[in-house]
Amino acid sequence: MISSASILAHLFLSLAAVVGLALLHSSLRSQSPDDPLTRRFVFGVRVTMAIFIGRALVVLTGGQFGIALVSVAAAFVPLAVLLLTEGLLRRHAPGWLKAFGGIGAGVFTILGLIPAMWASGLYNIALVGFQVIGLALCGWMVWQRDRASLSNSENQTATRLALSLFLLVPMIAADYAMVFLRMPVQISALGVLVLCWLAVGLGQATSGMRGVLLGFAILTGVSLGTGAFIGWMMAGSREAIILGAAVTMAAVFVVAIYFDARQQRTAGQSLSLLRHMAEGPQDSALTFLTGLRDHPAVEGALVIGGRELADLDSDTLDRVFSLAPVLRRTDPPMDDPVLVDHVEALFTRYQASHILQVSAKPRRLIALAMPPLGVSMQTEFELQAVQRMAALIAAKEAAHA
């Protein structure tokens, strides 16, 4: 049973790595696809993805194409990491290291296309040695970097890369030493998933290296502990415990990568009001407000002119909006009953949750209907900023009239 379980676990880990890499690839391409560093990172992601696609094909088909794909892609791993390291550190690697990565990639690509080499112990030892040495040298470059020449964000990124290489190097070595270590499955996919998780997290607000290490420790500890316990309950053998821990850790990190990538994609939508202030038209307040209706956060915003407010006392409205330029239905009522009546009339008439004044002369308001549970403190501050921006545009427009 363990042998078949080992094959299934190997397939699961390979597919999990492909999914994690695909999520990272999508995240990178959606941010800054033309950036030179992004292109280097994407190249490395595609090389690594080819390895695990090849591994999955070997399990599913047993054909030679999968083996050749793994062998050729594996030859480019040190070169891909070296290119990424150079771009990240903004410095060239030593010439001998470039030659090592380039010549090694060429030699092992040619050897990887020869079927007779695949079963050669010498070839496999040489390939893993090339990979481990190449990654270790890249890690050495990161460790020896000039921290003063990089920004805080760049240093944090470099530290995450170093952590990934620290985990990935022994896992790659363990893949080729499965027989000697009595490992039932290749575990380098786990190191790749950790790398994906760390890389996707770069686009979010960072909490420092301590927060990264804490999150890594929690995810790893919970997944390995849970998987090992399940394996112990099911069979109790060493192989079952390792398989359970590896599969569970892979699943947990794929889920973590997915939610981090999703959060990164939706961050732009959550900041849509700020983006509108930065990029929206500023020639007139009406044009500025009309553009708001296209944004998901305030979809359906209603622009109200003076004619619609003719039945309300203008002086009273001046008093209302001098006290609160942004009215919220959830705010405590004002002290003056007359003001309260006007505020209630506005909210009832337009079925709004928020009403913003853009200008007093001529009177322009904007009414929003936003569910209370969908409004965060960030959105509230964004609405205040939008109101001020629109009021400034209206004042500028009136001054030039």
BASE-911676 format. One line per 3 residues: number of its first residue (from 1); their letters; for each residue x, y, z of N, C-alpha, C. Coordinates in steps of 0.1 Angstrom, whole numbers, plus 2048, in hexadecimal, padded with zeros to 3 digits. Layout:
// BASE-911676
NUM> A> X/Y/Z/X/Y/Z/X/Y/Z ~ ...;
// end
This chain:
// BASE-911676
1> MIS> 808/7F4/800/800/800/800/809/80D/800 ~ 814/80C/807/81D/818/808/822/81B/7FB ~ 826/811/7F2/82C/814/7E5/822/81C/7DD;
4> SAS> 815/818/7DC/80B/81F/7D4/808/82D/7DB ~ 808/82D/7E8/806/83A/7EF/812/843/7EC ~ 81E/83E/7EB/829/846/7E7/828/84C/7DA;
7> ILA> 823/844/7D0/821/849/7C2/817/854/7C2 ~ 80C/852/7C9/801/85C/7C9/806/869/7D0 ~ 80E/867/7DB/813/873/7E2/81D/87B/7D9;
10> HLF> 825/873/7D1/82E/87A/7C8/826/882/7BE ~ 81C/87C/7B8/813/883/7AF/80D/890/7B5 ~ 808/88E/7C1/801/899/7C8/80B/8A4/7CB;
13> LSL> 817/8A1/7CF/820/8AC/7D2/824/8B3/7C5 ~ 826/8AC/7BA/82A/8B2/7AE/81F/8BB/7A9 ~ 812/8B7/7A9/807/8BF/7A5/805/8CB/7AE;
16> AAV> 808/8C9/7BB/807/8D4/7C5/811/8DF/7C2 ~ 81D/8DA/7BE/828/8E4/7BB/824/8EB/7AE ~ 81E/8E4/7A4/81A/8EB/798/80F/8F6/79B;
19> VGL> 806/8F2/7A3/7FB/8FC/7A6/801/908/7AE ~ 80A/906/7B7/810/911/7BE/818/91A/7B5 ~ 820/914/7AC/828/91B/7A3/81F/923/799;
22> ALL> 813/91D/795/80A/923/78C/804/930/792 ~ 801/92E/79F/7FB/93A/7A6/806/945/7A8 ~ 812/941/7AA/81D/94B/7AB/81F/952/79E;
25> HSS> 81F/94A/793/821/94F/785/816/959/782 ~ 809/956/785/7FE/95F/783/800/96C/78A ~ 804/96A/797/806/976/79F/811/97F/79A;
28> LRS> 81C/979/796/827/981/790/823/988/783 ~ 81C/981/77B/818/987/76E/80E/992/76F ~ 806/991/77A/7FB/99C/77C/801/9A8/782;
31> QSP> 80D/9A8/788/812/9B4/78F/81A/9BD/785 ~ 825/9B8/781/82E/9C0/778/835/9B7/76E ~ 82E/9B3/764/833/9A9/75B/83F/9AD/753;
34> DDP> 841/9BB/751/84C/9C0/749/858/9C3/751 ~ 857/9C1/75F/863/9C4/767/86E/9BA/765 ~ 87B/9BE/763/885/9B4/761/886/9A9/76C;
37> LTR> 885/9AD/779/886/9A4/784/87A/99A/783 ~ 86E/99F/77F/863/996/77E/865/98C/773 ~ 86B/990/768/86D/987/75D/877/97C/761;
40> RFV> 881/97F/769/88B/975/76E/884/96C/777 ~ 87B/971/780/874/968/789/86A/95F/782 ~ 864/964/778/85A/95C/770/862/951/769;
43> FGV> 86E/954/764/876/949/75D/879/93E/767 ~ 87D/942/773/880/938/77D/873/930/781 ~ 868/936/782/85C/92F/785/858/925/77A;
46> RVT> 85A/929/76D/856/920/762/860/914/762 ~ 86D/917/764/876/90B/765/872/901/76F ~ 86F/906/77B/86B/8FE/786/85E/8F7/783;
49> MAI> 855/8FE/77D/848/8F8/77A/84A/8EC/770 ~ 853/8EE/767/856/8E3/75D/85A/8D6/764 ~ 862/8D8/76F/867/8CC/776/85C/8C4/77C;
52> FIG> 852/8CB/782/848/8C4/789/83D/8BF/77F ~ 83B/8C6/774/832/8C1/76A/838/8B4/764 ~ 845/8B4/762/84C/8A8/75E/84B/89C/768;
55> RAL> 84C/89F/775/84B/895/77F/83C/88F/77F ~ 833/898/77D/825/893/77D/822/88A/771 ~ 828/88E/765/827/886/759/82D/879/75B;
58> VVL> 839/878/762/83F/86B/764/836/862/76B ~ 82F/867/776/827/85F/77E/81A/85B/776 ~ 815/864/76E/808/861/767/80A/859/75A;
61> TGG> 815/85B/753/817/854/746/823/84A/746 ~ 82D/84D/74F/839/845/74E/841/847/742 ~ 83E/851/73A/845/853/72D/852/85A/72F;
64> QFG> 85A/85A/724/867/860/724/867/86F/723 ~ 85C/875/71E/85B/883/71D/85C/88A/72B ~ 855/884/734/855/88A/742/863/88A/748;
67> IAL> 86A/87F/746/877/87E/74B/881/888/745 ~ 87F/889/738/888/893/730/885/8A1/735 ~ 878/8A4/737/874/8B1/73B/87A/8B5/749;
70> VSV> 879/8AB/752/87F/8AD/75F/88E/8AF/75E ~ 895/8A7/756/8A3/8A8/755/8A8/8B5/750 ~ 8A1/8B9/745/8A5/8C6/73E/8A2/8D2/747;
73> AAA> 896/8D2/74D/892/8DE/756/89B/8DE/762 ~ 89F/8D3/768/8A8/8D3/773/8B5/8D9/771 ~ 8BA/8D8/764/8C7/8DD/761/8C7/8ED/761;
76> FVP> 8BB/8F3/760/8BA/901/75F/8B7/908/76D ~ 8B5/8FF/777/8B1/905/785/8BC/90E/78A ~ 8C9/90A/78B/8D3/913/790/8D4/920/788;
79> LAV> 8D3/91F/77B/8D4/92B/773/8C8/935/775 ~ 8BC/92F/776/8B0/937/779/8B1/93E/786 ~ 8B6/937/791/8B7/93D/79E/8C2/948/79E;
82> LLL> 8CD/945/796/8D8/94F/795/8D3/95C/78F ~ 8CB/95B/784/8C6/967/77D/8BD/96F/787 ~ 8B5/968/78E/8AC/96E/798/8B4/975/7A3;
85> TEG> 8BE/96F/7A8/8C7/974/7B2/8CE/981/7AD ~ 8D3/981/7A1/8D9/98D/79B/8CF/999/79B ~ 8C3/996/796/8B9/9A1/795/8B5/9A6/7A2;
88> LLR> 8B4/99D/7AC/8AF/9A1/7B9/8BA/9A9/7C0 ~ 8C7/9A5/7BF/8D1/9AC/7C6/8D7/9B8/7BE ~ 8D2/9BA/7B1/8D6/9C4/7A9/8E6/9C5/7A7;
91> RHA> 8EB/9B9/7A5/8FA/9B8/7A3/8FC/9AB/79B ~ 907/9AB/794/90B/9A0/78C/912/995/794 ~ 90F/989/791/916/97E/797/924/97D/792;
94> PGW> 92D/977/799/93B/975/794/93B/96D/787 ~ 944/970/77E/944/96A/771/945/95B/772 ~ 94D/956/77B/94E/947/77D/941/941/781;
97> LKA> 939/948/788/92C/943/78C/922/943/781 ~ 923/94D/778/91A/94D/76C/91E/942/763 ~ 92B/940/762/930/935/759/92C/927/75E;
100> FGG> 92C/926/76B/928/919/772/91A/916/76F ~ 911/921/770/903/91F/76E/900/91D/75F ~ 906/925/756/903/923/748/908/917/742;
103> IGA> 915/914/744/91B/907/73F/914/8FB/744 ~ 912/8FB/752/90B/8F0/758/8FD/8ED/752 ~ 8F6/8F8/750/8E8/8F7/74A/8E9/8F1/73C;
106> GVF> 8F3/8F5/734/8F5/8F0/726/8F8/8E1/727 ~ 902/8DD/72F/907/8CF/72F/8FC/8C6/734 ~ 8F5/8CA/73F/8EB/8C1/744/8DE/8C0/73C;
109> TIL> 8DC/8CB/734/8D1/8CA/72B/8D4/8C0/720 ~ 8E0/8C0/71B/8E3/8B6/710/8E3/8A8/716 ~ 8E8/8A6/722/8E8/899/728/8DA/894/72C;
112> GLI> 8D2/89E/730/8C4/89B/734/8BB/896/728 ~ 8C0/899/71C/8B8/894/710/8BC/886/70B ~ 8C6/880/712/8CB/873/70F/8C4/869/718;
115> PAM> 8BB/860/714/8B4/857/71D/8BE/84E/724 ~ 8C9/84A/71E/8D2/841/725/8D8/848/732 ~ 8D8/855/733/8DD/85C/73F/8D4/85C/74B;
118> WAS> 8C7/85A/748/8BD/85C/753/8BF/852/75E ~ 8C3/846/75B/8C5/83C/765/8D3/83B/76B ~ 8DC/844/766/8EA/845/76A/8EB/84B/778;
121> GLY> 8F1/844/781/8F3/849/78E/8FC/855/78E ~ 907/855/786/910/85F/785/90A/86C/780 ~ 901/86B/776/8FA/876/770/8F1/87D/77B;
124> NIA> 8EA/875/782/8E1/87A/78C/8E8/881/798 ~ 8F4/87B/79C/8FC/881/7A6/902/88E/7A1 ~ 906/88F/795/90C/89B/78F/901/8A6/78E;
127> LVG> 8F5/8A2/78A/8EA/8AC/789/8E6/8B2/796 ~ 8E4/8A9/7A0/8E0/8AF/7AD/8EC/8B7/7B3 ~ 8F8/8B3/7B0/903/8BB/7B5/904/8C9/7AF;
130> FQV> 901/8C9/7A2/900/8D6/79B/8F5/8DF/7A0 ~ 8EA/8D9/7A3/8DE/8E1/7A8/8E1/8E6/7B6 ~ 8E6/8DD/7BF/8E9/8E1/7CD/8F4/8EB/7CE;
133> IGL> 8FE/8E9/7C6/909/8F3/7C6/905/901/7C1 ~ 8FD/900/7B6/8F8/90C/7B0/8EF/914/7B9 ~ 8E6/90D/7BF/8DD/914/7C8/8E4/919/7D5;
136> ALC> 8EE/911/7DA/8F5/915/7E5/8FD/922/7E2 ~ 903/923/7D7/90B/92F/7D3/902/93B/7D2 ~ 8F6/939/7CC/8EC/944/7CC/8E8/948/7DA;
139> GWM> 8E6/93F/7E3/8E4/942/7F1/8EF/94A/7F7 ~ 8FB/946/7F3/907/94D/7F8/907/95B/7F4 ~ 903/95E/7E7/903/96B/7E2/8F9/974/7EA;
142> VWQ> 8ED/96E/7EC/8E3/975/7F4/8E8/978/802 ~ 8EE/96E/808/8F3/970/816/8FE/97B/817 ~ 906/97C/80C/911/985/80C/90E/992/806;
145> RDR> 901/995/804/8FD/9A1/7FD/901/9AE/805 ~ 902/9B9/7FE/904/9C6/804/8F6/9CB/808 ~ 8F2/9C9/815/8E5/9CD/819/8E2/9DC/818;
148> ASL> 8ED/9E4/81A/8EB/9F2/819/8E7/9F7/80C ~ 8EA/9F0/801/8E7/9F4/7F3/8D9/9F0/7EF ~ 8D2/9E9/7F8/8C4/9E5/7F4/8BB/9EB/7FE;
151> SNS> 8AE/9ED/7F9/8A4/9F2/802/89F/9E8/80C ~ 897/9EC/815/892/9E3/81F/88A/9D8/819 ~ 882/9DC/80F/879/9D2/808/882/9C8/800;
154> ENQ> 88C/9CD/7FA/895/9C4/7F2/89D/9BA/7FB ~ 8A1/9BF/807/8A7/9B7/811/89E/9AC/816 ~ 891/9AF/818/888/9A5/81D/886/99B/812;
157> TAT> 885/99F/805/883/996/7FA/88F/98C/7F9 ~ 89B/992/7FB/8A7/98A/7FA/8A8/980/806 ~ 8A3/984/812/8A3/97B/81D/899/96F/81B;
160> RLA> 88E/972/814/884/968/811/88A/95E/807 ~ 891/963/7FD/898/95B/7F3/8A2/952/7FA ~ 8AA/957/803/8B4/94F/80A/8AD/944/813;
163> LSL> 8A2/948/819/89B/93D/821/896/932/818 ~ 891/936/80C/88C/92C/803/897/923/7FE ~ 8A3/929/7FB/8AE/920/7F6/8B3/918/802;
166> FLL> 8B3/91D/80E/8B7/915/819/8AE/908/81B ~ 8A1/909/818/899/8FE/818/899/8F5/80C ~ 89B/8FC/800/89A/8F4/7F4/8A7/8EC/7F1;
169> VPM> 8B3/8F0/7F5/8BF/8E9/7F2/8BF/8DB/7F8 ~ 8BC/8DA/805/8BC/8CC/80B/8B1/8C3/805 ~ 8A6/8CA/802/89B/8C2/7FC/89E/8BC/7EE;
172> IAA> 8A5/8C4/7E6/8A9/8BF/7D9/8B2/8B4/7DB ~ 8BC/8B5/7E4/8C5/8AB/7E7/8BE/89E/7EB ~ 8B4/8A0/7F4/8AD/895/7F9/8A5/88D/7EE;
175> DYA> 8A0/895/7E4/899/88F/7D9/8A2/884/7D2 ~ 8AF/887/7D0/8B8/87E/7C9/8BE/874/7D2 ~ 8BB/875/7DF/8C0/86C/7E9/8B5/864/7F0;
178> MVF> 8AA/863/7E8/89E/85C/7EE/8A1/84E/7F3 ~ 8A9/847/7EB/8AB/839/7EF/8B4/838/7FB ~ 8BE/840/7FC/8C7/840/807/8C0/845/814;
181> LRM> 8B7/84F/813/8B1/855/81E/8A4/84D/821 ~ 8A0/844/819/894/83C/81B/888/845/81B ~ 888/84F/812/87C/858/811/872/853/807;
184> PVQ> 865/852/80B/85B/84D/802/857/856/7F7 ~ 85B/863/7F8/856/86D/7EE/861/878/7EC ~ 861/87E/7E1/86A/889/7DE/864/896/7E5;
187> ISA> 86C/89D/7ED/866/8A8/7F5/86A/8B6/7F0 ~ 871/8B7/7E5/875/8C4/7E0/868/8CD/7DD ~ 85D/8C6/7DA/851/8CE/7D7/84D/8D6/7E3;
190> LGV> 850/8D2/7EF/84D/8D9/7FB/855/8E6/7FB ~ 862/8E5/7F8/86A/8F1/7F8/866/8FB/7ED ~ 861/8F6/7E2/85C/8FF/7D7/84F/906/7DC;
193> LVL> 846/8FF/7E3/83A/905/7E8/83D/910/7F2 ~ 847/90D/7FB/84B/917/804/850/924/7FD ~ 858/921/7F2/85D/92D/7EA/852/934/7E4;
196> CWL> 848/92D/7DF/83C/934/7D9/835/93C/7E3 ~ 833/937/7EF/82C/93E/7FA/833/94B/7FE ~ 840/949/7FF/849/955/803/848/960/7F8;
199> AVG> 849/95B/7EB/849/965/7E0/83C/96C/7DE ~ 831/964/7E0/824/96B/7DE/822/975/7EA ~ 827/972/7F5/825/97B/801/82D/988/7FF;
202> LGQ> 836/989/7F5/83E/995/7F3/835/9A1/7EF ~ 82A/99E/7E8/822/9A8/7E4/818/9AE/7EE ~ 819/9A9/7FA/810/9AD/805/818/9B6/80F;
205> ATS> 810/9BC/817/817/9C4/822/81F/9BA/82A ~ 82C/9BD/82C/835/9B5/833/835/9B7/842 ~ 836/9AD/849/837/9AE/858/844/9AB/85D;
208> GMR> 84E/9AC/855/85C/9A9/859/85F/99A/859 ~ 86C/997/85A/870/989/859/86B/981/864 ~ 869/987/870/864/980/87B/856/97B/878;
211> GVL> 84E/983/872/840/97F/86F/840/974/864 ~ 849/975/85A/84A/96B/850/84E/95D/856 ~ 858/95D/85F/85D/951/865/852/94B/86E;
214> LGF> 84A/954/875/83F/94F/87E/835/948/875 ~ 831/94F/86A/827/949/861/82C/93C/85B ~ 838/93B/857/83E/92F/852/83E/924/85C;
217> AIL> 842/927/869/842/91D/874/834/918/877 ~ 82A/921/876/81C/91C/879/817/913/86E ~ 819/918/862/814/90F/856/81B/902/856;
220> TGV> 828/902/858/830/8F6/857/82D/8ED/863 ~ 82D/8F2/86F/82A/8EA/87B/81C/8E4/87B ~ 812/8EC/877/805/8E6/877/803/8DB/86C;
223> SLG> 808/8DE/860/806/8D5/855/80E/8C8/858 ~ 81B/8C9/85C/823/8BD/85E/81E/8B5/86A ~ 81A/8BC/874/815/8B5/880/808/8AE/87D;
226> TGA> 7FF/8B5/876/7F2/8AE/872/7F4/8A2/869 ~ 7FC/8A4/85E/7FF/89A/855/805/88E/85B ~ 80F/890/864/816/885/86A/80D/87E/873;
229> FIG> 804/885/87A/7FA/87E/883/7F1/875/87B ~ 7EC/87B/870/7E3/873/867/7EA/866/862 ~ 7F7/868/85E/7FF/85C/859/801/852/864;
232> WMM> 803/857/870/805/84E/87B/7F9/846/87E ~ 7ED/84D/87E/7E0/846/880/7DD/83C/876 ~ 7E0/83F/869/7DC/836/85E/7E5/82A/85D;
235> AGS> 7F2/82B/85F/7FB/820/85E/805/81F/869 ~ 80A/82A/86E/813/829/879/822/828/874 ~ 824/826/868/832/823/863/839/831/860;
238> REA> 846/830/85F/84E/83C/85C/84A/842/84F ~ 848/839/845/845/83E/837/837/845/837 ~ 82D/83F/83E/820/845/83F/820/853/845;
241> IIL> 828/854/850/829/861/857/82F/86B/84E ~ 839/868/846/840/871/83D/836/875/832 ~ 82F/86B/82C/826/86E/821/81B/877/826;
244> GAA> 815/874/832/80A/87C/837/80F/88B/839 ~ 81B/88C/83F/820/899/842/822/8A1/835 ~ 828/89B/82B/82C/8A2/81F/81F/8A6/817;
247> VTM> 815/89D/816/809/8A0/80F/802/8AB/816 ~ 800/8AB/823/7F9/8B5/82A/800/8C2/829 ~ 80D/8C3/82A/814/8CF/829/813/8D5/81B;
250> AAV> 813/8CD/811/811/8D2/803/803/8D8/802 ~ 7F9/8D1/807/7EB/8D6/806/7EA/8E3/80D ~ 7EF/8E4/819/7EE/8F1/821/7F5/8FC/81A;
253> FVV> 801/8FA/815/808/905/80E/801/909/801 ~ 7FB/900/7FA/7F4/904/7EE/7E8/90D/7F1 ~ 7E1/909/7FC/7D6/912/800/7DB/91F/805;
256> AIY> 7E6/920/80C/7EB/92C/811/7F0/935/805 ~ 7F6/92F/7FB/7FA/936/7EF/7EE/93C/7E8 ~ 7E3/934/7E6/7D7/938/7DF/7D1/944/7E6;
259> FDA> 7D0/944/7F3/7C9/94F/7FA/7D2/95B/7FA ~ 7DF/95A/7FB/7E8/965/7FA/7E7/96C/7ED ~ 7E7/963/7E2/7E7/968/7D4/7D9/96F/7D2;
262> RQQ> 7CE/969/7D7/7C1/96F/7D6/7C0/97C/7DD ~ 7C6/97D/7E9/7C6/989/7F0/7CE/994/7E9 ~ 7D8/990/7E3/7E0/99A/7DB/7D9/99F/7CF;
265> RTA> 7D1/996/7C8/7C9/99A/7BD/7BE/9A4/7C0 ~ 7B8/9A1/7CC/7AC/9A9/7D0/7B1/9B6/7D7 ~ 7BE/9B7/7DA/7C2/9C4/7E1/7C0/9D0/7D8;
268> GQS> 7C1/9CE/7CB/7BF/9DA/7C2/7B0/9DE/7C2 ~ 7A7/9D4/7C3/799/9D8/7C4/796/9DF/7D1 ~ 79C/9DB/7DC/799/9E1/7E9/79E/9EF/7EA;
271> LSL> 7A8/9F2/7E1/7AE/A00/7E1/7A9/A07/7D4 ~ 79D/A03/7CF/798/A0A/7C3/795/A18/7C5 ~ 791/A1D/7D0/78E/A2B/7D2/79B/A33/7D2;
274> LRH> 7A5/A2E/7D8/7B2/A35/7D8/7B7/A35/7CA ~ 7B6/A2A/7C3/7BB/A2A/7B5/7B3/A35/7AC ~ 7A6/A36/7AF/79E/A40/7A8/7A3/A4E/7AB;
277> MAE> 7A7/A51/7B7/7AC/A5E/7BA/7B9/A60/7B3 ~ 7C1/A56/7B2/7CF/A58/7AC/7CE/A58/79D ~ 7C4/A51/797/7C4/A50/788/7B8/A56/782;
280> GPQ> 7AE/A59/78A/7A1/A5E/784/7A2/A6C/77E ~ 798/A70/776/798/A7D/770/797/A88/77B ~ 79D/A93/779/79D/A9E/783/799/AAB/77C;
283> DSA> 793/AAA/770/78F/AB7/769/782/ABC/76F ~ 779/AB4/774/76D/AB9/77B/769/AAF/785 ~ 762/AB4/78F/75D/AAC/79A/753/AA2/795;
286> LTF> 74A/AA6/78C/740/A9D/787/746/A91/77F ~ 750/A93/777/757/A88/770/75E/A7F/77A ~ 764/A85/785/76B/A7D/78F/761/A74/796;
289> LTG> 755/A7A/79A/74C/A72/7A1/745/A67/798 ~ 743/A6A/78B/73D/A61/782/746/A54/781 ~ 753/A57/781/75D/A4B/780/75C/A42/78C;
292> LRD> 757/A47/797/756/A3F/7A3/74D/A33/7A1 ~ 742/A35/799/738/A2B/797/73D/A1F/790 ~ 749/A1F/78B/74F/A14/784/757/A0B/78D;
295> HPA> 759/A0F/79A/761/A08/7A3/759/9FF/7AC ~ 75E/9F2/7AE/756/9E8/7B5/752/9ED/7C3 ~ 75B/9F4/7CA/759/9F8/7D8/74D/A01/7D9;
298> VEG> 74A/A09/7CF/73F/A13/7D0/736/A12/7C3 ~ 735/A06/7BF/72D/A04/7B2/71F/A09/7B4 ~ 71A/A10/7AA/70D/A16/7AB/70C/A23/7B2;
301> ALV> 717/A2A/7B5/717/A37/7BC/70E/A40/7B4 ~ 705/A48/7BC/6FC/A51/7B6/700/A5F/7B8 ~ 702/A67/7AE/705/A75/7AE/6F8/A7D/7AF;
304> IGG> 6F7/A85/7B9/6EB/A8D/7BC/6EE/A9C/7BA ~ 6E6/AA2/7B2/6E7/AB1/7AF/6DE/AB9/7B8 ~ 6DE/AC6/7B6/6D6/ACF/7BE/6C7/ACE/7BB;
307> REL> 6C3/ACB/7AF/6B5/ACA/7AC/6AE/ABF/7B4 ~ 6B5/AB4/7B6/6AF/AA9/7BE/6AE/AAC/7CD ~ 6B5/AB7/7D1/6B5/ABB/7DF/6AD/AC8/7E2;
310> ADL> 6A5/ACC/7D8/69E/AD9/7D9/694/ADA/7E4 ~ 68F/ACE/7E8/685/ACE/7F3/68B/ACF/801 ~ 699/ACE/802/6A0/ACE/80F/6A6/ADC/810;
313> DSD> 6A7/AE0/81D/6AC/AED/820/6BB/AEE/81D ~ 6C0/AF7/815/6CE/AF7/811/6D7/AFB/81D ~ 6D2/B05/826/6DA/B09/831/6DC/AFD/83B;
316> TLD> 6D1/AF5/83D/6D2/AEA/846/6DC/ADF/840 ~ 6DB/ADD/833/6E5/AD4/82D/6F3/AD9/82F ~ 6F5/AE6/82E/702/AEC/830/707/AE8/83E;
319> RVF> 6FE/AEA/848/702/AE7/856/705/AD8/858 ~ 6FD/ACF/851/6FF/AC1/852/70D/ABD/84D ~ 710/AC2/841/71D/ABD/83B/729/AC5/840;
322> SLA> 727/AD0/847/732/AD6/84E/736/ACE/85A ~ 72C/AC7/860/72F/ABF/86B/735/AB1/867 ~ 730/AAC/85C/734/A9F/857/734/A9E/848;
325> PVL> 73F/AA1/841/73F/AA0/832/73B/A93/82D ~ 73E/A88/835/73A/A7B/831/730/A76/83B ~ 724/A74/837/719/A6F/840/718/A60/83F;
328> RRT> 717/A59/84B/716/A4B/84B/709/A48/853 ~ 701/A3E/84D/6F5/A3A/854/6F7/A35/862 ~ 703/A2F/864/706/A29/871/70B/A33/87C;
331> DPP> 70D/A40/877/712/A4A/881/707/A4E/88B ~ 70B/A52/897/701/A57/8A1/6FA/A63/89B ~ 6ED/A65/89F/6E5/A70/89A/6EB/A7D/89F;
334> MDD> 6E9/A88/897/6EE/A95/89B/6E4/A9B/8A6 ~ 6E9/AA5/8AD/6E2/AAA/8B8/6D5/AB2/8B4 ~ 6D6/AB9/8A9/6CB/AC2/8A5/6C1/AB9/89D;
337> PVL> 6B4/AB9/8A2/6AA/AB1/89B/6A8/AB5/88D ~ 6A9/AC2/889/6A8/AC6/87B/6B2/ABF/873 ~ 6BF/ABF/878/6C9/AB8/870/6C7/AA9/86F;
340> VDH> 6C2/AA3/879/6BF/A95/879/6B4/A92/86E ~ 6AA/A9B/86E/69F/A98/864/6A5/A99/855 ~ 6AE/AA2/853/6B3/AA3/845/6BC/A98/842;
343> VEA> 6C4/A93/84C/6CD/A88/849/6C4/A7B/847 ~ 6BA/A79/84F/6B1/A6E/84D/6AA/A6E/83F ~ 6A7/A7A/83B/6A0/A7B/82E/6A9/A77/823;
346> LFT> 6B6/A7B/824/6C0/A78/81A/6C2/A68/819 ~ 6C4/A62/825/6C6/A54/825/6BA/A4C/820 ~ 6AE/A51/824/6A2/A49/820/69F/A4B/811;
349> RYQ> 6A1/A57/80C/69E/A5A/7FE/6A7/A52/7F4 ~ 6B4/A51/7F8/6BD/A4B/7EF/6C2/A3D/7F3 ~ 6BC/A37/7FE/6BF/A2A/803/6CE/A28/804;
352> ASH> 6D5/A32/80A/6E3/A32/80A/6E9/A2F/818 ~ 6F5/A2A/818/6FD/A28/824/706/A33/827 ~ 70B/A3A/81C/714/A45/81D/70F/A50/814;
355> ILQ> 711/A5D/818/70E/A68/80F/719/A72/811 ~ 71F/A76/806/72B/A7E/806/727/A8C/7FF ~ 72C/A97/805/72A/AA4/7FE/737/AA7/7F6;
358> VSA> 734/AAA/7EA/73F/AAE/7E1/741/ABD/7E0 ~ 736/AC4/7DF/737/AD3/7DE/729/AD8/7E4 ~ 72A/AE4/7EA/71E/AEA/7EF/717/AF3/7E5;
361> KPR> 71F/AFA/7DD/71A/B03/7D3/721/B01/7C6 ~ 71A/AFA/7BC/70D/AF4/7BD/70E/AE7/7C6 ~ 702/AE3/7CB/702/AD8/7D4/704/ACB/7CC;
364> RLI> 70D/AC3/7D0/70F/AB6/7CA/712/AAC/7D5 ~ 70B/AA1/7D5/70D/A97/7DF/70F/A8A/7D7 ~ 714/A80/7DE/715/A72/7D8/710/A68/7E3;
367> ALA> 707/A60/7DF/701/A56/7E8/706/A48/7E5 ~ 70A/A41/7EF/70F/A33/7EE/707/A2A/7F6 ~ 705/A1E/7F0/6FE/A13/7F8/708/A08/7F9;
370> MPP> 70D/A07/805/718/9FD/808/713/9F5/814 ~ 713/9E7/814/70F/9DF/81F/719/9E1/82B ~ 714/9E2/837/71D/9E5/843/728/9DB/844;
373> LGV> 725/9CE/842/72F/9C4/844/73A/9C5/839 ~ 737/9CC/82E/741/9CD/823/749/9D9/824 ~ 747/9E1/82E/74F/9EE/82F/759/9ED/83B;
376> SMQ> 765/9EE/837/770/9ED/841/774/9FB/845 ~ 77D/9FC/84F/782/A09/853/78A/A10/847 ~ 791/A07/840/799/A0C/834/78F/A13/82A;
379> TEF> 784/A0D/827/77A/A12/81E/775/A1F/823 ~ 772/A20/830/76D/A2D/836/777/A38/834 ~ 784/A36/836/78E/A40/834/78F/A43/825;
382> ELQ> 78E/A39/81D/78E/A3C/80E/783/A45/80A ~ 777/A43/810/76C/A4B/80C/76E/A5A/810 ~ 774/A5C/81C/777/A69/821/781/A70/817;
385> AVQ> 78B/A68/813/795/A6D/80A/78F/A71/7FD ~ 786/A68/7F8/77F/A6B/7EB/777/A78/7EC ~ 770/A7A/7F7/768/A86/7F9/770/A92/7F9;
388> RMA> 77B/A92/800/784/A9E/800/78A/AA1/7F2 ~ 78E/A96/7EB/793/A98/7DE/788/A9E/7D4 ~ 77C/A99/7D5/772/A9E/7CD/76E/AAC/7D0;
391> ALI> 76F/AB0/7DD/76C/ABD/7E2/777/AC7/7DD ~ 783/AC3/7DD/78E/ACB/7D8/78D/ACD/7C9 ~ 789/AC3/7C2/787/AC4/7B3/77C/ACE/7B0;
394> AAK> 771/ACD/7B8/765/AD6/7B6/769/AE4/7B9 ~ 771/AE6/7C4/775/AF4/7C8/77E/AFA/7BD ~ 787/AF1/7B7/790/AF6/7AD/788/AF9/7A0;
397> EAA> 77E/AF1/79E/775/AF3/792/76D/B00/793 ~ 768/B03/7A0/761/B0F/7A2/76A/B1C/7A1 ~ 776/B1A/7A5/77F/B26/7A5/783/B2A/797;
400> HA> 783/B20/78D/786/B23/77F/77A/B26/777 ~ 76E/B25/77D/762/B27/776/760/B36/773;
// end
